[in-house]
Every structure is written in C-alpha cells, then in structure tokens.
Amino acid sequence: MTEDGSPELPPRAFAKADSSPDTAFYADPRFVTHIDDGAIAAVTKLYHALFPAGGTVLDLMSSWVSHLPEGVAYAEVIGHGMNAAELAANPRLDRWFVQDLNSDPKLPLADASVDVVGICVSIQYLQRPVEVLGEVVRVLRRGGVVAITFSNRCFPTKAVAIWQGLEGRDQCGLVSLYLQRAGFPSVEALELVSPGRWGRDPLWAVIGRKGERNEG
C-alpha cells in the first residue's frame, strides 16, 4: 500500500528523486510554457467544450497562463499555484492562493463553490493525489467537471516515481484510478494529440464528472 493509502500501487509510488521541499523548488518564477502551441490549443479547445460561460472556474496548479478560451466570460476564475509572482501575472485570474498541496491537500474553498476545475500538466507532481482530488469533489457543485491534461514533459526530479515508470495510455489509467478512488462516478480518458507525430507534444486528458447527485 502506498503512503496515501492506495492498495493498488507500490509502497514508494509517490516518492521523488528530489525530496527537498517543493516550496524551495518553485520559489523562483518560471515564465515559460511547458507544452507547445498545438498542445496548448488542444487544452483550450477542451476547456471551451467543458467549461460553461458564466461558471466559476478553479485553475488548480496554475501559473502565469491558464489556457482558457478567449472571449468566454466566467463568473470567477480562481487560481492556485506554488509561485505568487506567476499567479499575479496571470490576467485570467480574479483571485488566487499559494499552497503546497503535497503538504496540505485541503483547499481553502467552500463546499460546492465551483463549477469546473482544470489541472494542466501538473498532476504528475502530486504525492497525495487521491486526497487532493477528494477535495476537488468537495468543492465542485453537482454536475461539476474536472479536466486533467498532461503530456510527456515534466520536471523529472519532482515528478513521482510511478508517473515516470508509465507512458501516455497507462498514465491515463493511473489518473483514472485517482479520480475513481477520490469519488468521481464518471471518468473518461481522451487522446487529444497523438504521440509519435514528429515535432509535436502529445496530449492526453482524463475527465471526471461529479454527477447530479451527492456522489463524493
């Protein structure tokens, strides 16, 4: 059983090569994008399809860009990340907070207070993913959606061990397991940009839907 209580996974599944505090690693801002333009466009297209205009959006594990579609007005966009300078530079965020979810997975948000949650190219860094996604279930309203997107890029010293032992489709299976164990009754995996296309970043998405009842 892993440290987060997942019996399906090896005991050291969520170990990292660099065990120093994540706060130190993310102390300096990185004003870069971590996937190419094609993958970013795929994220934006997915958000456009899933995130309703007028809804409240939680951009979890965000930075200075959110990849939300231009021209769509949301009631509020709440950002979370590890670097205040990056979040302050993000023009799509109405408010934001800094928090190390590996140390404290409890989100400072009320129950059923957001409509949708996006986690873009960051799920590989969570050491307590089921706890964090359980919090996502809590803060989502009925019918709410979480969209988790990822590519084949990461900071290897900070990505958890099990992530680095898997590739695309198997990573989709891992994220699907996280969502199922967190309490999402409906989980769907998608390949948005196929791997093996020369010069392009692949992109996958795993989508969890809370449902209309009080699941989770």
Sequence and secondary structure as in RCSB ss.txt:
>XXXX:A:sequence
MTEDGSPELPPRAFAKADSSPDTAFYADPRFVTHIDDGAIAAVTKLYHALFPAGGTVLDLMSSWVSHLPEGVAYA
EVIGHGMNAAELAANPRLDRWFVQDLNSDPKLPLADASVDVVGICVSIQYLQRPVEVLGEVVRVLRRGGVVAITF
SNRCFPTKAVAIWQGLEGRDQCGLVSLYLQRAGFPSVEALELVSPGRWGRDPLWAVIGRKGERNEG
>XXXX:A:secstr
  TT  TTS TTTT  S  S HHHHTSS     SS HHHHHHHHHHHHHHS TT EEEEET  S     TT   S
EEEEEES HHHHHT TT SEEEE  TTT    SS TT EEEEEEES GGG SSHHHHHHHHHHHEEEEEEEEEEE
 S   TTTS HHHHT  HHHHHHHHHHHHHHHT SEEEEEEEE TT TT   EEEEEEE  SS   
